[in-house]
Amino acid sequence: MNIAAEDSRQNDNDRNNGKKKTQPEDARHKVMDARSEFDLPNFTPIYLNAASRTPIMKKTCEVGERAIARQMKTPWSIAEERDEIIVREAFASMINCKDSQQIAYTPSCSYAISLAAKNIYIEMVNKLKKTPPEVAIRRKILILEDQMSSNVYPWQNFCQQKEAPLLKFELRIVKEELGDCDKKTILSLTDNVLNILKNDDTISIVAIPNVHWCSGEIIDLIAVSEICQQQNIYLVIDGTQSLGCLPFDVETIKPDFLCASVHKHLFAPYGMCLLYVDKKWCDKKSCISLEYHEHKRMGASGNVCLPFRLCSRDDNNGDNNITMPYEEQYQSGAMRFCSGGRVNPIIIPMLAHSLNTIVYSWGVENISWLIKTFMTDKIKSECDKLGLYTVKNYNHILGVRQVGNPKFPEQISKWLKEKKNIIVSARFKYLRVAPHVYNTQRELHIFIHALREFMKLQLLSDEDGS
């Protein structure tokens, strides 16, 4: 066991935020021994960069090797729909979604957010046509300062659309209040988001993460969602840096769209992003995909080829004069939002294994508890002693700043890699430290000792310079 033992028993009400128990009693013991699931060196390098990408578990890798071998030896049997179903069900369970058909497959986070933006734009244009000219139209999209670009570029494009001249949008950026000013109280990102939503009645879309990818600050999505529901504001969440490490409940938060790339905290290879779509979007016939293909059409399954048959159907005006050779209707749920082609036959069984491990063996709550209790809490405590700034509301990612030294992230990340063989990231204003369940207490001790050493060397250098 790589983490100091602690009583692992927890009552049912503590698990899943009061929902029924989904994890076995020994789940904490399993997650505390997670290092054994990975083929990582016992000494160096020390990898504390899970927010960039995570290693793949040994058994997950074996699943991928079997999938590759299957295509090599029996190419007629590459697709197994049961793996696809396993992934949807496990991901739905992770976010407390009652219907796994609300989960779609996309190739990337930017693809998923682009889907959301396109469909929201279409709906808003349609609403505009029915809105009296004297009614004020909400035209602002709320994002965070230094937000990950995958959840910004689609909204930048949104603001440049010219289909409806009267529907001109702009971005409203929530600024981060830094901890190097004279204010007695530093407002959190959540405080600033809520203040804007309460005082700016022009916000129509909130497109934010659950956890800021640089600082690690957690956004209180429950509080944000309450206002969004009251004011009919669209809520689009990039959960890439939180799903798998923080509990998430779509029944409570009620996002319109929620997505997560799988190569970070879901322990899978690059190349896929899972997308949750609220039922109100699944049921709208006006919703569209980003591309046009036969994947997930009615009747399309496995090796089935849809027939080319000329048939008439009613258009929107009720006229029987539209001839369409291929089936246009999609399967139920969020299937219309899936990208084209088969679901990757290598990634999908690997993702099925990693999600099953996270959801049914370890438990997201236990992962969250382990990382914060034994890792990020210890790092924050040391940062406080060294006079380094960190956000108050954090969990599995900890951004570290040095007040008055904007070069600190680049300086220390380079030094850690070159001198100590410790891998972390510099992200804008922060040194981003992101340990995970595969890290050991010994590795945390080495990192903390290196942090002290760097600060001491920096102090000596400043004294010599003076």
N, C-alpha and C positions, 0 to 999 in steps of 0.2 A: 504494500500500500504506500502511495507516494505522498499522501497528505496526512498530517497528524490526525489521529482518531478523534472523533467526536460522536456523541450520542446521535444515532441516525434515525431514531424513532420520531415520528411526527404524526400528530393526529389528523384525521381525515379532513377536518375543517381548514387546516393549514394548507392542504394540498389543493392545487388548482383553484385558488381563491374561493374556497367554499364549495366547489363542485364535487361530484362523485370522484372517488379515488380511481386513478388510472395507472398508478405505479405500484410495483410490488414493495413489500416492506423493506427489502434489502437494496432498494434503488440507490440510496445514498452510499452504501458500501460499494456498489458497482461503479458509480461515477467517481468515487474517491480513488478507485483503482483503474481509472480510464487510461492511464499512461500505457498499460500493458496492451491496449488495443492498437497502439501505433508502433511503427518501426522507426523510432527516433533514436539518435545517438545518446549515450548516457552522459556525455561530457559537453563537447562543443560541436557546432554552434548552438547557442541558446536562442530559441525562436519565440519572441514575444510580440508577434505581429499578426494575430488571428484576424484582425479587422481588415487585413489585406487579402489573405487567403489562409486556409487551414490545410494541414496535411490530411491525407486520406487514411482511414483505418485499414489495417492489414486485411481484414475480412472483406471490406468494401472493395479493396484492390483485387482480391481473389475473384469476387463476383464479376468485376470488369474484365479480368483475364478470361474467365469462362465465356463471357459474352463475345469477346473478340474471337476466341477459338470457335465458338458456335458459328459465327459468320464465315470464318475461314474454312471450316470443315463441312458445315451444313447450311449454306447460304439461303436455302429455302425455308429456314425456321428462325430467322433473326428476330421476329416480332413476337413478344409475349404480352398480351394486353393485361394479364393479371398484374404484372409489375407496374403498369400505368395506373391501375386501380389502387394498388397498394400505396403508391405515392400520393395520389389524391386523398385517400382516406387518412393516411398518417398526417399529412399537412393540414387537412381539415380538422383532425383531432387536436393538433397543436394549437390552432387558433380558435377552437371551439365553434367551428362551422358545422351546422347540423347536416348539411347536404354537400357531399364531396363533388357533386356535379357543378358546384360553383367555383371549382378550381380549374384554371386553364394553364396550358403550357406555352411559354414564350421563350425566345432565345436569350433575352437580356432584360435588365431592369429598364433601360431606355426604351426598349420595344414595348414593355408593359405600360410604362407611363405615357408613351405616345398613343397607345390604344385608348387610355383613359382620357387624355386631352382631346383626341379627335372626337370621341363620342360625346363628351361634355360640350364641346364646341357646337356640334350638330344640334344637340338639344337646346342650347341657349339661342342659336339662330332661329330655330323653330318657335321658341317662346317669344322671341323678339317680334316675330311677324304677328303675334296675337296680342302684343302689349300696347296699350294706348300710349300715344306720344308724350302725354304729360307725366307718365309714370317713370320715376328714376330707375335707371338700370345699373346694377352692380357691375363694375368693370375692372376689379383688381384681383390679382392672384397673389396670395400671401406665401412667401418662402422665407427661409432663414439665410442670414449672412454666412457665406462660405459653405453653403449647402452643396452636397454632392451633385455634380453636373448632370447625372442621369435623370435627376428629378428637377432639372432646371431648363435644359435645352428644349424639351418639348413645350414648356410654357413660354420660353422665348419665342418659339415659332408660333405659338398660340397668339401672342401679341402682335404678330406680323400678318395675320390672316386678313384678307380684304373682301371676303365673301359678303360680310355685312358691315358696310361703312359706319353704321351707327353703333356697332358693337366693337369699339376700339378698346383693347385691354392694355393694362400695364402691370408691372410687377411691383408688389409692396414688400420690401425687404425688411425683415426683423433684425435689427442690429443687436450684436452681442455686447453687453456691458462688461468691460474688462475689469479685473481686480487690481488695477494699478492707479486708481483715481482717489480723490479725497472723499467720495461719498461714503456715508456710514453704512448704507445698505446697497448692495449690488443686486439688481433685479435679475432673476433667472430668465432664460429664454421663454419658459412657460409663462412667467409674469408678463413679459413683453408681448407675447402672442395674444394672451387673454386681454390685455389692455387695448391692443389694436382692434380685436374683434368686438369689444364692448363699445368702442368709441368711433370706429370707422364703419359706416353703414354701406360702403361701396365694395366691400370684400365679397366676392362671389365664389372663390375657390381657395381652399387651404391645401397646399401641397407640401407636406413636410415629412421628415423622418420621425421615428420613435426615439432614436438616439443619434445625436450629432456625430458624424463620422470622424471629426477632428478632435473635439474636446471630450467626447463621451457623455456629454450632458443629456439626461433623459428628459423628454418632453412629456408632460402630463396629458396624454391623449384623451383621457376620460373627461377632464375639464374642458379641453378644446372641443371635443365631440358634442358636449352638452350645448354649447353655444352654436355650433354648426347646425345641430338639429333644430334648435329654436329659430334660427334665422334662415333655414333652408340653404345653407352653404355647402357646396360639394367638398368632400374630404377625401384626399388621395394620399396614401401613406406608402413611403418607401421603407419597408421593414428589413432591408438587407442587413443592417448592422444591429438588429435586435432579435429577430425571430430565430429561435433556437437557444437564445440566452436569456430572454425575458418572457414571462407569460404574456400572452396577448389574447383578448377575448373580443371577437367581432360582434358578438351579441350585445356587448356593452358599448364598444367604441363605434360600431356601425359605420365603418368607412365605405365609401362608394367603391373604391378600388384599393387593394393592398397587395404589394408584391415583395418578393425576396429572391435575389440571386442565390444560387445554391453552393457556390464555391467558397463561401466564408463560414458562417456558423452552422451550416447544414452539412458540412464535411463531404462535399461531392465535387466532381471535376467542373471545370469551366464549361459553359455552353448552354445553361438553362436558367430560367427564372420562373418561379411559380407565381401565379396571379389569382387572387381571390376577387370575385366580382359579386357585388350585392345583388340579390334577387331582382330588384326593380330594374336593373340593367339586363339581366338574363332574360327577362320577360318582354323586353321591348324589341319589336320587330324592326324598328328603325336603327338599332345598333349595328355597327359594321365592324369588320376586321380590317387590318392594315393591308391585307393581301387577299387574293382570290384564288382558292384552291379547293380540292375535293375533300381535304382532311376534315373530319368531323361533320361531314354532310350526312343527312339521313340515308341510311343504307350503306354507307362507307365503313368498312370494318375489316381489319386484317388484310388479307389478300384480295378482298372483293373489289372488283372494278365497277364503277358506276356505269350503267348503260347509256349510250348515246341515243336518245330518243326525242324526236321532235314532238312537242306537246304544247298546247296552248294553256295559258293561265290568265287569270284576271290581273290587270295592272291596277294601279292605285285608284283609277277612275271607274273600275268595274267593267272595263271593256275586255272582251275575250279576243284580243288581237296581238298578244305577246307570245312569241314562240321561243322557247328555251330548250336547247338540246340536253343539258345536264341538270340534275337535281339541284335546286337552289336552297331548300330548307335545311337548316342545321339541326344537329342533335340537340337535346334539351340542355338547359343550364348554361354554363359559360363556354360551351364548346365552340361557339362562333368566334371567340377571342383567341383561340389557339392559333399558333403560326402554322405555315404550310409544311407539307412533308410528314413523314412518320416521326413519332417521338423518338429521339435518338436511342437506338437499341443498345448502346454501350452505357450511356449515362443513366438511363432510366432504371435499370436493375441495381446499379450502384447507389443511386439516390434512394431507392426503395430500402436498401439495407441500412444506409446511414440514418434515414428518417425513423425507421423502426427502432434503431438503437437509441436515438435521442428521445423519442416520444414514449416508447413502451418499456425501455430498459433503464435508462438513466433518469428521464423526467426533466423537463425544462426548469421547473422550480428548483430541483436539486443542482442542476448546472449553474443556475443563477446564484444560488446560495454558496456553492463551492468557490466560484471565481471571486466573488466579492469578499467572503469571509476570510479566505486564506491567501488571497493574492492582491487584489486592488486596494483593499483596506490597508494592508501592510505597506504597499507602495505609497499610498496617500499619507499615511502616518509619517513615513520617512521624508516625503516631500515637505510636509508641514515643518518638520524639524530643520530642514535645510533652507527654509524660506522660499520654496518654490510654490507657485500658484496652481491649484487644481479646482475644478468646479465642485460644488457641494453635492449635486444630485447626479450620481454616477453609479455604474454597476460593474460591467465587464470591460469597459474601455476607459482609460484614464489619460486625459490630455494634460501635459505638464508644461507650464510656462515659467519663464524667468522674467520678472518685472523689469522693464527697462532694457532688455536685451533681446531684440527681435531675431537675432541670429542664433539664439540658443538652440532651437530644435535641430537645425542643420549641423551646428557645431558638435553637439553631444551625440547625435545619431551616427555621424561619421566616425567619431572617436570610439564609440561603443563597438561599432562593426570592425574597425581596423585594429583596435588595441585589445578588445575583450571578446571579440567574436560573438557579440550579442546583436541580434537583429530586431530593430524597432523601426518606426517610420517618423519622419518629420512631415507634418501636415499643417501648412500655413503657420499659424501662431504657436502650434503645439508640438511637443514631442509626444507622439501617440503610443502608449504602452497598452498592448492588448493580449494578456495571457489567456490561456484556455485550460480545459480539463486535462490536457496532456502535459502541462508544465508541472514541474516538481518544486517542492520547497527549497531544495538545494539550488535550483536555477533562480528562484526568486531571491534567495540570499545573495547569490553572486551578483545579480543585477543591482540590488540595493547597495551592496558594497562598492560596485563600480560607480554608482551614482554619487556616493559620498566621495570617492576618489576624484572624480571629475570636478566636483565643486571645490575640493581642496586645491587641486591643481589650478583651477580658475582663479581662486583667491590668491595663490602664490604668484600667478602671472600678473594679476592686478597690482599686487604689492611691488613687484619688480618694475612694472611700468610706471608706477608713481615715483 
